[in-house]
């Protein structure tokens, strides 16, 4: 197989089910047909109905008919306005480490993923050891528990119950609420809203006609707007200027993500990121923005000969990994690469011939860190 062919990426997209496939078709504006036109009209009607419900719900919170719960602790919410990945988890990691440096007793509260028991509270980590695996906790809480072994991680669809547990069991004085912008049952001191710097609002339409979970006017509730994956491009700079002008009463911060660490999935032995230069790689990712991961791999100088995009939170099995390995065998990758979020969902048994490595990413907040730290410190003034 010649070098030119191997340098070209072999790319697959696998969908979790018919609804995800339909949603991707609705968003693919460049694709046109009578059937897609009808589908988009139906999606627009659903979005109109959904928008009405969201507006009514927000109004009920504003006039006090739906109550917001307050606790004797500070709450910092990290959320977004859209579906899909906007970099919330790296921000939660950054905040947690900063608060530890400030000497605060911190806990992370999350909904978890696809939890069926609304009244259940699951302690993923007690700040000393991890108590459940990713099948029970979901991938993001599991990742947070592994990266922050000294911080309790508590999950519940009713996050009020999770906060109560964190306060009672761990005497937490600061709660980081993961994906909390729309969860208004819980009062918060700081709302950080993450937006993608390249595409902050998608097509500007509500789900399922677009990617918005609320109208953009909801940003009025935020204390700060954070543009993630900011690369200084004309598009990113234009979005920064527009948002800064529109929301001049609040800070609009920029962050980026950088590869931080490379380790072997089973043994966790490390190798340098520079060692990927010119190495033919295969990769898979089941995250909100898999293309960003693949781009980061290429930016490290690797030759990505095969890439497979899986649905966000997609279950990983030995059979699935064997199938991926078989698909890529002809392209002869030297090793496989995946994300840290996928790593926590890996099955116990990997295919024999899959040399699988994991690349972690960190939040790079650069000069904006001082502004964000100042905002957080002000919210903590009343904490004793």
Secondary structure by P-SEA (a helix, b strand, c coil): cccccccccbbbbbbccaaaaaaaaaaccccccaaaaaaaaaaaaaaaaaaaaaaaaaaaaaaccbbbbbccbbbbbbbbcccccccaaaaaaaaaaaaaaaccbbbbbbcccccccccccccccccccccccccccccaaaaaaaacccbbbbbccaaaaaaaaaaaaccccccccccccccccccccbbbbbbccccccccccccccccccccccccccccccccccccccaaaaaaaaaaaaaacccccccccccccbbbbccccbbbbcccccccccccccccccaaaaaaaaaaacccccbbbbccccccccaaaaaaaaaaaccccccbbbbcaaaaaacccccccccbbbbbbbbbbcccaaaaaaaaaaaaacccc
